[in-house]
Amino acid sequence: MSAWRIPRIAKFLYNHNPFYLISACLFVYGLQAVFRPGEVDLLFDRFEVAYIDPWFLMFGLCSVTLLMGVTAYLIVRFGKVWDDARSLVLVLLLMFLAISVSFDEIVTLASWDDNSVRDAVCLLGFGLCFAVTLTESLLRGLRIRLPWSYRAPLYAFLGLFFTFPLWVSPEVADVTMGQARWRVAAFPMIAGLITLALLPAVRAGKSALSNNGTPWNWPWIPWTVFVFIAGAVCFRSYSLAISFDLGKAKADFWDTSFGMYFLIPFLIPVLFVLLEIGLVERIKQLQQGTILAAPLLLLIAYPWFGPWTRYYTYTRFASEFVETAGSPVFLALMGLLTFYGYAWVRGLRRAETGFVAMLLLAVFVDPNSFGYRTFAPSVQDAQAWPLITLGILEIGLSIARRNSRQALVGALSLSLAVGLLVADTKLAGFKASVTFHLVLASTLIISTVFRDDFARRLQFVAAGAIGAASGIAILDGQRFGLPVESVGGYVGGMTVLAFAYGLQLRAWPFMAVGILNCAGGLASIGLWIVRFIRDLTIPDGVKPLLWAMGCFSLAVLISTLKGGLAERLEAHWSRFTKDETGPDI
């Protein structure tokens, strides 16, 4: 007979053995049900008492946890079943989390007698000592060599889970409900600081875990544990709000102050750790994946996304958060700016793009953005400091890299920043003019200092800007109330500037603009003379004489051109068009 075919589901259950996890969940649920009033009358008459002694619940949960720990020790020491032991390790972490969560309600009711605060402290203190002792005993008993650079953050997370309810409870910590909500919001931030403590361990590399006393290699040990811890931090952040946000205005059980933006101070340090792992272990996919996925935190930071945003408590606290601490989107943006700056310093070129993108977003996202459900960015609300930062950075890089494109980006950024700053002064009416002339000056300087292909193409832009500015002054100067002498002086100055740059750089675009400016200026002067003569009140015989002088001057100019001036000008023009480049910088 052929061998029996074992079903695939049976193989899965045999190999992964999820029954430890299932049993732990059932133990927790059963103990929670037994030690509460209601339909269960195993330990007391139905509805007779509000709570049984919480120490019984603590001893029950600790007993189940100890059973799991002893089982893990025995199956490894005598059976070498490391796969099941790995499942039991995660079950132990789940039990530690369950113990810390199970006493939230007892902490919130810590006013039921005079000794309740002391009992609450003793309960959670005992739970923390039990968790640390059992963990350390297993590590030593199974001879698992886990460096203290990993164990210290692990115990710090356990300490946070067990002690934080005592700090956030209005009854135990003697704080108002508003202060309790702010402390709940601080939980992910403290978890984020502990996460950053993993960076020294990451920099030690996986070689520090090569002989760890288990058959598991990096990253299964220790990162399986910390991935579970990360999920526990997210869950605990929400459960704290459920347990301790007991405002009178709550219209629904789920109406709490918790928002997804609470997790940003924890998730950004997670990005740092993931990036550091990718850099130390040279995992390109992890490096690029972290860089590309980081902006998704901006979506999480948006406070008005999700079904809970219609609740009163959430809406009120989100508005208070924006007014007091700042917009979650802005805070996330600053965190991402720091993250991309760090990645850039560590040598990731794509991080430079991310850093610049975050600066550009910061122009329109200020500390008060997204305080309401609708947000419309506008030039009036734009901030100058990101543009100043970007301008200084790009100009510094352009000098170091000899890159004219980055110099132009930096100059444009600084010019726009000055325009935004001018808008808040008495010169607000000249904001556009100031910005334009700063941009023009920047293009002229860059096209002079740099001699690469982009700088040479930039000469056309600078020359065109000079011509456009002169043309606008000639055509629309008087319409804006500018005196004739001011228009003439401006056009003359631009013409001199064009010829000076043309001669210095031997660049024909500037010479062409200078000639066009001269022609435009002469045409404007001629038109002004015609109007002046037309409106002049003089004897009839004088006007023909004036027209005669004008025609005579024009005739002399034409004769001069015919006499060789045109050929000489054409020869000079040919030299400009043939030799207009210099050595590259």
Backbone torsions as a table, in degrees:
resi	resn	phi	psi	omega
1	MET	NA	145.3	177.3
2	SER	-74.1	154.2	179.7
3	ALA	-65.6	150.9	178.6
4	TRP	-65.9	141.7	176.1
5	ARG	-89.4	118.0	-179.4
6	ILE	-81.6	128.0	179.4
7	PRO	-58.4	149.5	-177.8
8	ARG	-62.6	-37.6	179.7
9	ILE	-64.4	-35.0	178.3
10	ALA	-67.4	-39.8	177.1
11	LYS	-62.5	-41.6	179.9
12	PHE	-61.8	-47.2	-179.2
13	LEU	-64.9	-35.2	-179.4
14	TYR	-70.1	-43.1	-175.7
15	ASN	-72.7	-41.8	-173.9
16	HIS	-98.0	-18.7	173.9
17	ASN	44.7	70.6	-179.1
18	PRO	-80.1	3.5	-172.6
19	PHE	-71.8	-23.3	172.4
20	TYR	-62.4	-45.5	178.9
21	LEU	-64.5	-43.1	179.7
22	ILE	-62.7	-42.9	-179.7
23	SER	-65.3	-39.0	178.9
24	ALA	-62.5	-44.1	179.1
25	CYS	-62.4	-41.1	179.7
26	LEU	-68.4	-37.9	176.3
27	PHE	-59.8	-47.7	-178.3
28	VAL	-62.4	-46.6	-179.2
29	TYR	-63.2	-43.1	-178.8
30	GLY	-64.9	-42.9	178.9
31	LEU	-65.4	-39.1	177.5
32	GLN	-62.9	-38.4	-178.9
33	ALA	-72.9	-38.7	-178.1
34	VAL	-66.4	-40.6	-174.9
35	PHE	-90.2	28.6	177.0
36	ARG	-134.8	152.3	176.1
37	PRO	-73.8	160.1	178.2
38	GLY	146.0	-137.1	-177.8
39	GLU	-76.8	-17.1	-178.7
40	VAL	-82.6	128.2	179.0
41	ASP	-128.0	34.7	-178.4
42	LEU	-71.3	-43.2	-175.6
43	LEU	-103.4	-15.1	-179.2
44	PHE	-159.3	162.7	-179.8
45	ASP	-63.9	147.6	-175.4
46	ARG	-59.6	127.9	178.7
47	PHE	62.8	16.9	-174.4
48	GLU	-79.0	-41.9	-178.0
49	VAL	-125.5	159.7	-179.5
50	ALA	-79.5	-46.4	-178.5
51	TYR	-145.3	144.4	168.8
52	ILE	-83.4	169.0	-178.9
53	ASP	-53.6	122.1	-177.1
54	PRO	-63.1	-21.8	178.2
55	TRP	-65.4	-30.1	175.9
56	PHE	-63.7	-40.5	177.4
57	LEU	-64.5	-42.3	179.1
58	MET	-61.6	-46.9	-179.5
59	PHE	-65.4	-34.5	177.8
60	GLY	-65.1	-47.3	179.4
61	LEU	-65.7	-40.5	179.6
62	CYS	-66.9	-34.0	178.7
63	SER	-65.3	-43.7	177.8
64	VAL	-62.8	-42.9	179.5
65	THR	-63.5	-43.3	178.4
66	LEU	-62.6	-38.3	176.7
67	LEU	-59.4	-43.5	178.4
68	MET	-64.2	-42.2	180.0
69	GLY	-64.8	-44.5	178.5
70	VAL	-63.3	-40.2	177.6
71	THR	-60.9	-44.2	177.7
72	ALA	-59.3	-41.3	-180.0
73	TYR	-64.1	-45.0	-175.1
74	LEU	-69.0	-42.6	-176.8
75	ILE	-70.9	-22.0	176.3
76	VAL	-84.7	-45.3	-175.7
77	ARG	-68.3	-35.1	-175.4
78	PHE	-110.4	-23.0	-177.9
79	GLY	-115.2	-11.9	-178.6
80	LYS	54.5	33.0	179.9
81	VAL	-90.5	79.6	-175.5
82	TRP	-71.3	-29.7	179.8
83	ASP	-62.2	-45.8	177.8
84	ASP	-68.5	-32.6	178.3
85	ALA	-64.2	-36.7	177.4
86	ARG	-62.1	-41.2	176.1
87	SER	-62.7	-38.9	-179.6
88	LEU	-68.3	-32.8	177.0
89	VAL	-61.5	-45.1	177.7
90	LEU	-65.7	-35.8	177.2
91	VAL	-64.1	-39.7	177.1
92	LEU	-60.5	-43.6	177.7
93	LEU	-62.3	-39.8	177.3
94	LEU	-62.7	-40.2	179.4
95	MET	-67.1	-39.3	176.6
96	PHE	-60.1	-44.3	177.7
97	LEU	-62.8	-42.0	-179.0
98	ALA	-63.8	-38.7	179.2
99	ILE	-63.0	-44.9	-178.0
100	SER	-67.0	-35.3	-179.0
101	VAL	-76.8	-31.9	-172.3
102	SER	-64.1	-21.1	-175.6
103	PHE	-105.3	11.9	176.3
104	ASP	-60.2	-45.1	-176.8
105	GLU	-67.8	-33.6	177.3
106	ILE	-67.5	-38.0	178.1
107	VAL	-66.6	-38.8	-179.9
108	THR	-69.1	-22.2	178.6
109	LEU	-104.9	32.9	-174.3
110	ALA	-75.8	17.9	178.5
111	SER	-111.4	12.0	-175.8
112	TRP	-76.4	-13.0	167.2
113	ASP	-159.0	176.3	-173.4
114	ASP	-67.9	-26.5	-176.5
115	ASN	-97.2	9.8	-172.3
116	SER	-67.0	-37.9	179.6
117	VAL	-63.6	-44.7	178.8
118	ARG	-62.4	-40.5	179.5
119	ASP	-64.0	-40.3	179.9
120	ALA	-63.2	-42.7	178.5
121	VAL	-64.4	-42.5	-179.3
122	CYS	-66.5	-39.4	179.6
123	LEU	-60.3	-53.8	-176.7
124	LEU	-71.0	-32.3	175.2
125	GLY	-64.8	-41.1	176.9
126	PHE	-64.0	-41.7	179.2
127	GLY	-61.6	-40.5	178.6
128	LEU	-65.9	-46.4	179.2
129	CYS	-61.1	-40.3	178.7
130	PHE	-62.7	-44.9	-177.9
131	ALA	-63.5	-45.9	-178.9
132	VAL	-66.8	-42.6	-178.7
133	THR	-64.2	-44.4	-179.3
134	LEU	-65.7	-41.1	179.0
135	THR	-63.2	-47.5	-178.8
136	GLU	-65.9	-36.5	179.3
137	SER	-65.3	-41.0	177.8
138	LEU	-65.3	-42.9	180.0
139	LEU	-60.9	-43.4	-178.7
140	ARG	-76.2	-38.3	-178.7
141	GLY	-67.4	-37.5	179.1
142	LEU	-90.0	0.3	178.4
143	ARG	57.9	42.9	175.7
144	ILE	-87.9	121.2	-176.8
145	ARG	-94.2	92.3	177.3
146	LEU	-108.1	116.2	-176.9
147	PRO	-57.6	151.2	179.7
148	TRP	-65.4	-20.0	176.1
149	SER	-65.2	-20.8	172.5
150	TYR	-98.9	-38.1	-176.0
151	ARG	-68.2	-37.8	-178.7
152	ALA	-61.8	-48.2	175.1
153	PRO	-62.1	-34.9	178.5
154	LEU	-61.7	-46.8	179.0
155	TYR	-68.5	-31.1	176.5
156	ALA	-64.6	-39.9	176.2
157	PHE	-63.6	-43.8	177.8
158	LEU	-60.6	-42.8	177.3
159	GLY	-61.3	-37.7	178.3
160	LEU	-64.9	-43.9	-179.2
161	PHE	-61.5	-39.3	-173.9
162	PHE	-85.7	-34.7	-173.5
163	THR	-92.5	-22.6	-174.5
164	PHE	-62.1	-38.8	178.7
165	PRO	-57.1	-30.9	178.9
166	LEU	-69.1	-30.2	-178.3
167	TRP	-83.1	-25.5	-174.2
168	VAL	-98.1	-17.1	-175.9
169	SER	-70.9	126.4	177.1
170	PRO	-61.2	-30.8	-178.2
171	GLU	-75.4	-42.5	-176.5
172	VAL	-82.2	-46.5	-176.0
173	ALA	-85.8	-6.2	179.2
174	ASP	56.5	54.7	177.5
175	VAL	-121.3	160.6	177.1
176	THR	-77.1	168.2	179.0
177	MET	-63.4	-38.0	177.8
178	GLY	-62.7	-42.2	176.9
179	GLN	-66.4	-35.5	178.0
180	ALA	-63.2	-39.0	179.1
181	ARG	-64.7	-39.0	177.9
182	TRP	-67.5	-34.0	178.3
183	ARG	-70.7	-35.7	174.0
184	VAL	-61.2	-40.6	178.9
185	ALA	-66.0	-24.0	-179.2
186	ALA	-80.7	-14.8	-177.2
187	PHE	-57.0	-51.2	178.9
188	PRO	-62.5	-28.8	178.9
189	MET	-66.6	-43.3	178.0
190	ILE	-65.3	-40.1	176.5
191	ALA	-62.0	-35.1	177.6
192	GLY	-65.5	-39.1	177.3
193	LEU	-63.8	-39.5	176.9
194	ILE	-65.1	-37.7	179.0
195	THR	-60.8	-39.8	178.7
196	LEU	-63.7	-23.2	177.8
197	ALA	-67.5	-11.6	177.1
198	LEU	-80.2	-11.9	-176.4
199	LEU	-60.0	-43.9	177.0
200	PRO	-59.4	-37.6	178.2
201	ALA	-66.3	-39.2	179.3
202	VAL	-63.5	-42.0	-177.7
203	ARG	-67.7	-21.6	176.0
204	ALA	-68.9	-18.6	176.8
205	GLY	82.3	168.7	-178.6
206	LYS	-73.6	-11.2	178.1
207	SER	-64.5	-25.6	178.9
208	ALA	-68.7	-14.3	-179.0
209	LEU	-114.7	15.5	-174.8
210	SER	-65.6	-40.7	178.5
211	ASN	-113.9	76.3	-173.1
212	ASN	-97.3	1.0	178.3
213	GLY	86.0	6.3	178.1
214	THR	-129.3	164.1	175.3
215	PRO	-80.4	2.5	-177.9
216	TRP	-89.5	136.2	177.8
217	ASN	-101.1	169.5	173.9
218	TRP	-66.0	138.3	9.8
219	PRO	-97.2	4.7	-178.1
220	TRP	-59.1	-34.7	171.5
221	ILE	-120.0	121.7	11.0
222	PRO	-107.4	7.7	-166.3
223	TRP	-73.5	-18.8	172.9
224	THR	-60.3	-40.9	179.6
225	VAL	-64.6	-44.3	-174.5
226	PHE	-76.9	-25.9	171.6
227	VAL	-64.6	-41.8	175.6
228	PHE	-62.9	-41.2	178.7
229	ILE	-61.2	-40.3	179.2
230	ALA	-61.3	-43.8	176.2
231	GLY	-63.6	-37.4	179.0
232	ALA	-65.6	-35.7	177.8
233	VAL	-62.8	-44.8	179.3
234	CYS	-62.7	-44.9	178.9
235	PHE	-64.4	-43.4	-177.5
236	ARG	-66.1	-33.2	177.5
237	SER	-59.6	-41.5	179.9
238	TYR	-75.0	-41.4	-177.4
239	SER	-66.4	-31.0	176.2
240	LEU	-62.6	-40.9	178.0
241	ALA	-65.8	-39.4	178.6
242	ILE	-63.9	-39.9	-173.5
243	SER	-79.6	-38.2	-168.9
244	PHE	-113.6	-4.3	177.2
245	ASP	-92.4	87.7	-173.0
246	LEU	-113.9	44.2	179.9
247	GLY	-62.6	149.4	-178.1
248	LYS	-69.8	-22.7	-176.3
249	ALA	-86.1	5.9	-178.2
250	LYS	-63.4	121.9	179.8
251	ALA	-95.0	-10.2	-176.6
252	ASP	-154.4	154.6	179.4
253	PHE	-58.7	-34.7	-177.0
254	TRP	-87.2	1.6	-179.2
255	ASP	-81.1	91.9	-179.7
256	THR	-128.7	174.9	177.9
257	SER	-80.1	-10.0	-174.0
258	PHE	-65.7	135.7	172.6
259	GLY	-135.9	157.2	180.0
260	MET	-58.9	-25.1	-179.8
261	TYR	-67.7	-16.3	175.0
262	PHE	-58.0	-30.5	-172.6
263	LEU	-80.9	-9.6	-176.7
264	ILE	-58.4	-45.5	179.7
265	PRO	-63.4	-17.0	175.3
266	PHE	-92.3	-39.2	-175.2
267	LEU	-71.7	-31.6	178.8
268	ILE	-66.2	-45.2	172.1
269	PRO	-59.9	-32.5	175.2
270	VAL	-61.0	-39.6	176.7
271	LEU	-61.0	-41.4	178.2
272	PHE	-59.9	-44.8	-178.4
273	VAL	-65.4	-45.0	179.6
274	LEU	-62.2	-42.2	178.9
275	LEU	-63.8	-41.5	-179.0
276	GLU	-65.2	-38.1	176.3
277	ILE	-61.5	-45.2	179.7
278	GLY	-61.9	-37.1	-179.2
279	LEU	-73.9	-45.4	-177.0
280	VAL	-67.4	-42.2	-178.0
281	GLU	-90.7	-0.4	177.0
282	ARG	58.5	48.2	177.5
283	ILE	-99.7	98.3	-175.2
284	LYS	-61.5	-39.9	-178.1
285	GLN	-62.8	-39.7	179.1
286	LEU	-69.4	-38.9	177.7
287	GLN	-60.0	-53.6	-176.7
288	GLN	-69.2	-36.9	178.6
289	GLY	-62.7	-40.8	178.3
290	THR	-65.6	-42.3	179.8
291	ILE	-63.1	-42.4	-176.5
292	LEU	-76.2	-31.5	-176.5
293	ALA	-84.1	-18.1	-175.0
294	ALA	-55.3	-42.3	-178.7
295	PRO	-62.1	-14.8	177.4
296	LEU	-62.3	-21.2	177.6
297	LEU	-63.6	-24.6	177.6
298	LEU	-65.4	-32.7	176.4
299	LEU	-69.3	-40.8	178.3
300	ILE	-65.5	-32.7	-177.2
301	ALA	-74.4	-16.1	-179.0
302	TYR	-66.4	118.3	-169.7
303	PRO	-79.8	-8.2	-174.4
304	TRP	-111.6	29.3	178.8
305	PHE	-114.5	122.6	178.6
306	GLY	130.5	158.6	-177.3
307	PRO	-69.1	-23.3	-176.8
308	TRP	-76.1	-8.1	-176.4
309	THR	-71.2	-8.8	178.6
310	ARG	-87.3	-7.6	-177.6
311	TYR	-81.7	151.6	-174.1
312	TYR	-68.0	-49.2	-175.9
313	THR	-61.5	-43.7	-179.9
314	TYR	-63.1	-48.0	-176.9
315	THR	-61.3	-42.9	-177.9
316	ARG	-65.7	-44.8	-177.8
317	PHE	-70.5	-36.6	178.6
318	ALA	-61.1	-42.7	177.5
319	SER	-65.0	-39.9	177.7
320	GLU	-65.4	-37.0	179.4
321	PHE	-63.0	-44.8	-179.9
322	VAL	-63.6	-42.0	-178.1
323	GLU	-69.8	-32.3	-174.1
324	THR	-93.9	-54.8	-175.2
325	ALA	-95.8	-25.3	-176.4
326	GLY	118.0	167.2	179.7
327	SER	-63.7	131.9	176.5
328	PRO	-58.1	-35.5	178.6
329	VAL	-65.7	-41.8	178.4
330	PHE	-64.6	-43.5	179.3
331	LEU	-64.0	-40.6	175.9
332	ALA	-63.6	-37.8	178.9
333	LEU	-62.9	-41.4	178.0
334	MET	-66.2	-38.5	176.5
335	GLY	-64.1	-42.1	177.9
336	LEU	-67.7	-34.0	176.3
337	LEU	-62.1	-42.4	176.6
338	THR	-65.5	-41.1	-179.3
339	PHE	-63.2	-48.1	-179.6
340	TYR	-67.1	-34.9	175.5
341	GLY	-62.7	-42.0	177.8
342	TYR	-63.8	-45.1	179.9
343	ALA	-63.4	-36.3	179.0
344	TRP	-66.1	-45.0	178.0
345	VAL	-61.8	-32.3	-180.0
346	ARG	-78.8	-1.9	170.5
347	GLY	106.0	9.7	178.4
348	LEU	-89.6	116.8	-175.9
349	ARG	-68.9	-34.6	178.4
350	ARG	-65.2	-22.3	178.0
351	ALA	-65.2	-27.8	177.2
352	GLU	-62.4	-42.6	177.2
353	THR	-62.2	-43.2	178.3
354	GLY	-63.1	-40.2	179.5
355	PHE	-62.9	-44.9	179.1
356	VAL	-64.8	-40.6	179.4
357	ALA	-62.4	-41.4	178.6
358	MET	-65.7	-37.0	176.4
359	LEU	-63.7	-42.2	179.9
360	LEU	-65.9	-37.9	175.6
361	LEU	-64.8	-35.8	-179.0
362	ALA	-66.4	-16.9	176.5
363	VAL	-61.8	-37.6	-174.9
364	PHE	-107.6	-9.0	179.6
365	VAL	-109.4	109.1	-179.3
366	ASP	-107.5	177.3	-178.1
367	PRO	-60.4	-16.5	-179.7
368	ASN	-104.3	4.0	-178.5
369	SER	-68.2	148.3	177.5
370	PHE	63.3	25.3	172.7
371	GLY	-71.3	-19.6	176.9
372	TYR	-123.1	173.6	-174.6
373	ARG	-68.3	-28.6	-179.9
374	THR	-107.8	144.8	-179.8
375	PHE	-146.4	121.9	-179.2
376	ALA	-123.3	104.6	179.5
377	PRO	-64.9	143.3	-179.0
378	SER	-142.4	159.8	179.8
379	VAL	-65.7	-33.5	-179.2
380	GLN	-62.8	-30.5	-178.6
381	ASP	-95.8	4.5	-177.1
382	ALA	-66.5	147.7	179.3
383	GLN	-101.7	144.3	-177.0
384	ALA	-89.5	-28.2	-171.4
385	TRP	-62.4	-36.6	177.3
386	PRO	-64.0	-36.3	179.2
387	LEU	-68.5	-38.0	177.5
388	ILE	-64.7	-44.2	178.2
389	THR	-60.7	-46.5	-179.9
390	LEU	-64.1	-40.7	-179.2
391	GLY	-62.8	-48.0	179.8
392	ILE	-63.1	-41.5	-179.2
393	LEU	-63.5	-48.3	-176.5
394	GLU	-68.2	-36.7	178.1
395	ILE	-67.0	-41.3	176.1
396	GLY	-61.2	-42.4	178.6
397	LEU	-67.9	-35.6	-180.0
398	SER	-64.5	-34.9	177.7
399	ILE	-70.7	-41.5	-179.2
400	ALA	-69.4	-38.1	-176.0
401	ARG	-98.1	-4.0	-176.7
402	ARG	54.8	50.5	-174.6
403	ASN	-117.2	111.9	-178.0
404	SER	-71.6	-27.7	178.6
405	ARG	-64.3	-45.4	178.5
406	GLN	-66.9	-33.0	175.7
407	ALA	-62.8	-40.2	179.2
408	LEU	-66.8	-42.6	178.0
409	VAL	-60.1	-44.4	178.7
410	GLY	-63.9	-42.5	180.0
411	ALA	-65.9	-41.7	177.7
412	LEU	-62.8	-40.6	179.7
413	SER	-62.2	-46.6	179.1
414	LEU	-65.4	-37.4	178.9
415	SER	-64.1	-44.6	178.0
416	LEU	-65.4	-36.4	178.5
417	ALA	-63.8	-43.0	177.5
418	VAL	-62.3	-39.4	177.5
419	GLY	-61.5	-40.0	178.0
420	LEU	-67.3	-37.1	178.5
421	LEU	-69.9	-36.9	178.7
422	VAL	-64.8	-30.5	-178.0
423	ALA	-61.9	-19.5	-179.9
424	ASP	-98.9	12.4	-179.5
425	THR	-119.3	-175.5	178.6
426	LYS	-69.5	-14.1	179.7
427	LEU	-92.2	21.8	-176.4
428	ALA	-59.0	-32.1	180.0
429	GLY	-67.2	-19.7	-179.2
430	PHE	-104.1	17.9	-176.2
431	LYS	-57.9	-48.7	-178.2
432	ALA	-64.7	-40.7	-178.8
433	SER	-66.2	-42.1	179.7
434	VAL	-63.7	-44.0	-179.2
435	THR	-63.3	-44.0	-178.6
436	PHE	-61.2	-45.2	-176.5
437	HIS	-72.2	-28.3	173.6
438	LEU	-68.4	-39.8	176.5
439	VAL	-64.0	-42.4	178.3
440	LEU	-61.3	-46.2	178.5
441	ALA	-61.6	-37.1	179.6
442	SER	-64.6	-45.9	-179.9
443	THR	-64.1	-36.4	178.3
444	LEU	-65.6	-44.0	-178.9
445	ILE	-65.6	-44.5	-178.3
446	ILE	-64.7	-42.7	179.8
447	SER	-67.7	-16.8	176.8
448	THR	-88.8	-44.7	-174.9
449	VAL	-73.5	-41.9	-177.7
450	PHE	-99.2	147.2	-179.4
451	ARG	-127.2	25.0	177.9
452	ASP	-83.1	-179.1	-176.2
453	ASP	-62.2	-41.0	-179.4
454	PHE	-65.0	-39.9	178.4
455	ALA	-63.9	-36.8	177.9
456	ARG	-68.2	-37.0	175.5
457	ARG	-69.1	-29.0	178.5
458	LEU	-68.2	-23.3	176.5
459	GLN	-60.9	-37.2	177.5
460	PHE	-63.2	-40.0	179.2
461	VAL	-65.0	-45.3	-179.0
462	ALA	-64.7	-43.1	178.6
463	ALA	-64.0	-42.7	177.9
464	GLY	-62.5	-36.6	178.2
465	ALA	-65.8	-39.3	176.7
466	ILE	-62.3	-45.7	179.1
467	GLY	-63.7	-41.8	179.6
468	ALA	-64.1	-42.7	179.8
469	ALA	-63.3	-41.4	178.9
470	SER	-65.9	-43.0	179.3
471	GLY	-62.3	-42.5	178.5
472	ILE	-63.7	-39.0	179.1
473	ALA	-65.3	-40.1	-179.3
474	ILE	-69.0	-45.0	-173.3
475	LEU	-80.8	-37.5	-172.5
476	ASP	-117.4	4.5	-177.7
477	GLY	-60.1	-49.3	-178.2
478	GLN	-69.8	-28.8	178.0
479	ARG	-64.4	-31.2	176.6
480	PHE	-87.8	7.7	175.9
481	GLY	85.2	16.4	-180.0
482	LEU	-81.9	136.2	177.6
483	PRO	-64.3	157.2	-178.7
484	VAL	-61.9	-40.7	-178.4
485	GLU	-66.4	-32.1	177.6
486	SER	-68.6	-42.5	178.2
487	VAL	-63.0	-44.4	179.7
488	GLY	-62.6	-42.1	178.5
489	GLY	-64.3	-40.7	-180.0
490	TYR	-64.8	-48.3	-179.6
491	VAL	-63.9	-38.7	177.8
492	GLY	-63.5	-42.3	178.2
493	GLY	-63.3	-41.1	177.6
494	MET	-65.0	-36.8	179.4
495	THR	-66.4	-45.0	177.7
496	VAL	-61.0	-41.5	178.8
497	LEU	-61.3	-42.5	179.8
498	ALA	-63.3	-46.4	179.6
499	PHE	-65.8	-37.4	-179.8
500	ALA	-64.0	-44.3	178.6
501	TYR	-69.5	-36.0	178.4
502	GLY	-63.0	-41.0	179.2
503	LEU	-72.8	-37.8	-178.2
504	GLN	-69.3	-45.3	-176.6
505	LEU	-93.6	-6.7	-174.6
506	ARG	52.1	48.3	-178.0
507	ALA	-111.9	117.9	-176.3
508	TRP	-66.6	-26.5	178.6
509	PRO	-59.6	-39.1	178.6
510	PHE	-67.4	-40.6	178.7
511	MET	-63.2	-39.8	179.4
512	ALA	-63.6	-42.3	178.8
513	VAL	-66.3	-39.9	177.1
514	GLY	-59.7	-43.7	178.5
515	ILE	-64.4	-43.2	178.1
516	LEU	-63.4	-38.5	176.6
517	ASN	-62.3	-41.6	177.6
518	CYS	-61.7	-45.1	179.9
519	ALA	-63.5	-43.6	178.3
520	GLY	-64.2	-41.1	178.2
521	GLY	-64.0	-44.7	178.5
522	LEU	-62.6	-41.3	178.3
523	ALA	-63.5	-39.1	179.0
524	SER	-66.6	-41.5	178.3
525	ILE	-64.9	-42.3	178.7
526	GLY	-61.9	-42.2	178.5
527	LEU	-63.6	-39.0	178.4
528	TRP	-65.1	-40.0	178.8
529	ILE	-64.0	-41.8	179.5
530	VAL	-60.5	-46.3	179.6
531	ARG	-64.8	-37.6	179.9
532	PHE	-64.3	-45.7	-179.9
533	ILE	-66.3	-38.0	-179.0
534	ARG	-64.0	-36.8	-177.4
535	ASP	-92.5	-1.2	-177.0
536	LEU	-76.0	135.7	178.9
537	THR	-97.1	92.7	179.0
538	ILE	-137.8	167.1	177.5
539	PRO	-57.1	152.6	-175.4
540	ASP	-62.0	-30.3	-177.1
541	GLY	-73.9	-19.8	-176.6
542	VAL	-76.9	-37.5	-178.7
543	LYS	-58.5	-44.6	176.3
544	PRO	-59.5	-33.7	178.5
545	LEU	-65.9	-41.1	178.2
546	LEU	-64.3	-41.5	176.5
547	TRP	-63.1	-35.3	179.5
548	ALA	-64.5	-42.6	178.0
549	MET	-62.1	-39.2	178.4
550	GLY	-64.7	-44.6	179.6
551	CYS	-65.1	-38.1	178.5
552	PHE	-62.9	-43.9	179.4
553	SER	-61.6	-41.0	178.8
554	LEU	-65.2	-38.4	179.1
555	ALA	-64.6	-41.9	178.2
556	VAL	-61.6	-40.1	178.7
557	LEU	-62.2	-41.9	179.7
558	ILE	-65.7	-41.2	179.4
559	SER	-64.0	-39.5	179.0
560	THR	-62.2	-42.0	177.4
561	LEU	-62.9	-41.6	178.9
562	LYS	-66.8	-28.1	-176.1
563	GLY	-78.1	2.1	176.2
564	GLY	128.5	-11.1	179.4
565	LEU	-64.1	-38.5	-178.9
566	ALA	-64.3	-40.3	179.5
567	GLU	-65.0	-40.5	179.3
568	ARG	-66.1	-40.1	176.9
569	LEU	-64.0	-39.3	179.0
570	GLU	-65.8	-37.4	178.7
571	ALA	-65.7	-44.3	176.9
572	HIS	-61.2	-40.4	-180.0
573	TRP	-63.1	-38.4	179.1
574	SER	-64.5	-38.9	179.1
575	ARG	-66.3	-37.0	178.2
576	PHE	-66.0	-41.7	-176.1
577	THR	-75.7	-24.7	-179.4
578	LYS	-87.1	-32.5	-175.0
579	ASP	-130.3	86.5	-177.2
580	GLU	-124.8	10.1	-178.2
581	THR	-118.3	156.8	176.4
582	GLY	-126.8	-170.7	178.5
583	PRO	-66.3	141.8	177.8
584	ASP	-70.1	148.0	175.2
585	ILE	-106.8	NA	NA
